[in-house]
Amino acid sequence: MKVIITEHAKKRLNNLRQDKITIDDIIRAAQETPAHIPSAARFRGFFARSGRVFDLVVKDIPAGRLVITIIGKKS
């Protein structure tokens, strides 16, 4: 499945709360999310390779799985 990351989500990676979360971490997490997601939904508890815990808000669109935002957890 193709994963599309919004500019908003990419910009959030520069924030301290999303520190050490990579694009590869986001793609892996988005691909792990099960089933078809017709409307935006938050999925919790993914782990970046760095150990940082984060959530994703994703939605399926005809072009693939759209990652709307990333929410890093305080460490």
C-alpha positions in Angstrom: 0.0 0.0 0.0 1.3 3.4 -0.9 1.7 5.8 2.0 1.3 9.6 1.5 2.5 11.9 4.2 1.0 15.4 4.3 3.3 18.5 4.5 1.7 19.2 7.9 2.9 15.8 9.2 6.4 16.4 7.8 6.6 19.8 9.4 5.6 18.3 12.8 8.7 16.0 12.6 10.7 19.2 13.3 9.0 19.7 16.7 10.6 18.5 19.9 7.7 16.2 20.7 8.2 14.3 17.5 12.0 14.2 17.9 13.7 11.0 16.7 10.6 9.8 14.7 11.6 9.2 11.0 9.7 9.1 7.8 10.5 5.3 7.7 8.9 4.9 11.1 5.8 6.6 9.9 5.6 4.6 6.7 6.0 1.3 8.6 3.4 2.3 11.2 0.9 3.4 8.5 1.4 0.1 6.7 0.8 -1.9 9.9 -2.6 -0.3 10.4 -5.3 -2.9 9.6 -8.3 -2.8 7.3 -9.8 0.1 5.2 -10.0 3.5 7.0 -12.7 5.5 5.2 -12.5 8.5 7.6 -9.7 10.0 9.6 -8.9 7.9 12.6 -6.2 8.0 15.3 -4.2 4.9 15.9 -2.1 4.8 19.1 1.0 3.2 20.4 3.5 2.9 17.6 7.2 2.7 18.4 9.9 4.5 16.4 13.2 2.7 16.0 14.6 5.3 18.5 12.1 4.0 21.1 9.8 7.1 20.9 6.1 6.3 21.2 3.8 8.1 18.7 0.2 8.1 17.3 -0.9 8.5 13.7 -4.0 10.0 12.2 -4.6 8.3 8.9 -7.3 8.0 6.2 -7.5 5.9 3.1 -7.9 7.8 -0.2 -7.9 6.4 -3.7 -4.2 7.2 -4.1 -3.2 5.3 -0.9 -3.1 5.7 2.8 -2.9 9.4 3.8 -1.0 10.3 7.0 -2.6 13.4 8.3 -0.5 14.0 11.4 1.8 12.5 13.9 1.5 12.9 17.7 4.7 12.1 19.6 4.3 11.1 23.2 6.3 12.9 25.9 9.3 10.9 27.0 
